[in-house]
């Protein structure tokens, strides 16, 4: 080994001495044989000795590299264009891959992430997954055998922090004792909850997120301190690690994937009977080692059928579904991100084809050099190796620059990602991205390096056959044509994808949300516990909330620029949601396990006026629909159609899981509540003063006469004048809320649009380059044609016709490929099918127009051919 | 080149060189001559095969070389076996004997 290394050292660094030595040895040999040293014999032998030396291939590589750099430096404009094109392509790919890697590919940032599951309640008759009743969680935990740990999270608690400046709303989560240990999280400071703290009446302890600790408490000494949360003392026992982000699907967690304060869930054991009817919990489980997900599912099915027998009223027809945590987190974005990654990969392919074309032109120019080297004894393999080295140097330089590009682009992109994309904090340029870039650079180097290799074969052949350049050019033009057809086809695929997305997005934006989005300002308030009369179920308990609302509305209505104002518990398109089961008076009770469900929306009197929601029949709520008035509700059109198809619902009575009946007073127009793309579902409005539960986070909606933003300051002032202890968050205009609700769609449309434009641009450049080259080659022919009477118009048509043939072939192939590929993004489209004829036609025409424009310049040049000049060249 | 001259089998040349050097150090010409003598002219080693082999075996550590005087008082590079070289000679010899025995019996079989 040491001998080898020293030989390597000698061979690489003492080469001249070794060569002199060898020369002398061989000379003396031939003098002994023939009496004279004929140098003509020496060279091949010297060469073959050099080839067996240790590190000979490395030596050749260094030679080739040096040569490659020299060649590239001699032709800087070519090199710069090639490297920049590659850097752009590879950089865009690395950036997109980094996003996909962070969101989809990387394992979740917990130990043994494959063992983590989410568990859901599921009606056996349907597919929808539901959150879990505390009593069910208790039973699952007791009766299953497949799980090492099971924990639950309640994402609803909200805390108002007092004593640290302005009262501050903190997003809270209540978790059962095993939650952090199930995920495998160790506190940065302090400790996890103790199991004795996870009991009713004991849980006056809290864990803070790292960010909250830094922001609210300056990162100071905090463990053991008492915090005033909702006017109750909590002792801080721990701080979560900085990099702990609880990955979640935002829609589930009401767009708050960062929790500030964590407290014990403290469920009673055994649970109260009513805890079988409310379903707030997200349940997580860690599989026992060696247990698979299907085995766990069988275990859960057994438990579910037991529960259905024991609690038919609540659990009949109910199953339990296990979904891997990762799948649950990224389910919504998988298709879109992979589509974008494919798109950017296609852009890189077009870039490769362009560089392949450039190399072809260069190869033609270097034909003499290659023939000369072949004649001097360079083997075909050696020449191929040289060409490969050059391609690799190009692609590696491109890759390096591309990586720099990605390092800059990724943080920018992350800032502009839709807020509801999960795991964005895990998007960083890391080892995975580096590996990907190296791989892509290598692959692109091979891809476009192949082109001149094919060429090199022809060159050596032609050199040996003593052919003129003509045959080469013919072969080349075939290869070039194929490259152009490929580029056009790929560009078409991307354009079709982008076109469909754009049409879909436009259709989405044209959906009328069912209310007037302009000039509405909204602000969410968090009422301190002093407003709540405990959490007792039933109306008439929360007069303080009504009093606060009346007082605030009074002030706000008197502000200049305000037309009207009202309260709502859940705004449309905000991600917040609540649904209840109900029954209709006079109809037979539904069988166990089946219930009618509607979205439940507490609103105050002027809500419909502020939002511009039409009243179809009957009346809207009035200020007189208060705690002491007869109970009323309003239904939306969908609900009226679904439950009273033949009747007038007004005057009918419904009730929730309580004894009091509520009369339907009016029918309101449908509103897109969940997303613009989903159809409105049955909804029921309840006067805020008559809600049966506690809605302690009212959102005030204000219709302004002019620009909403102008009222923000006055609104804030009015709130703090009404009660300085009420924190405000989510101060947004309704337009912002609508816009945020389509941010994913907007993001993927915009990104795909940019990729498609890039593809179009590159393909047009490629076409221009090729046509220009071909016209240059055929100038003499055009000259002859014109000399024997062809008009310049005929030559123009000839060249354009050639280009058109290539483009038409490319479009044809592209359309077929697009028909298959766009089917994969069908789930991302709204209001447009993946085979939308209008899009396909207009995109094809657009591409054809751009392509013909790109080839018009060379065609024009051909038409200007001067016969006398062209013929003089020969 | 005589038509009867056998192509040097891969590995055979190494063994012949090792064998030639087993008695005394030789220069390149001497090695070629010695091989020709001991094989009765069956193997004529050409410079194009000899020198790459010598340099390869030297890098492998079986031979070492130094400059000396040839019989005609010219400067020439002499090669001699090292200890690993002698070991290699033994293994190669054994291997070759096994192969030739096996070949012989294979050819005798009907």
Interface residues (C-beta under 8 A of the other chain):
Chain A: X3 X4 X7 X21 X22 X24 X25 X26 X28 X29 X30 X31 X32 X33 X41 X44 X45 X48 X49 X51 X52 X53 X54
Chain B: X27 X28 X29 X47 X48 X51 X52 X55 X56 X59 X60 X61 X70 X72 X74 X75 X76 X77
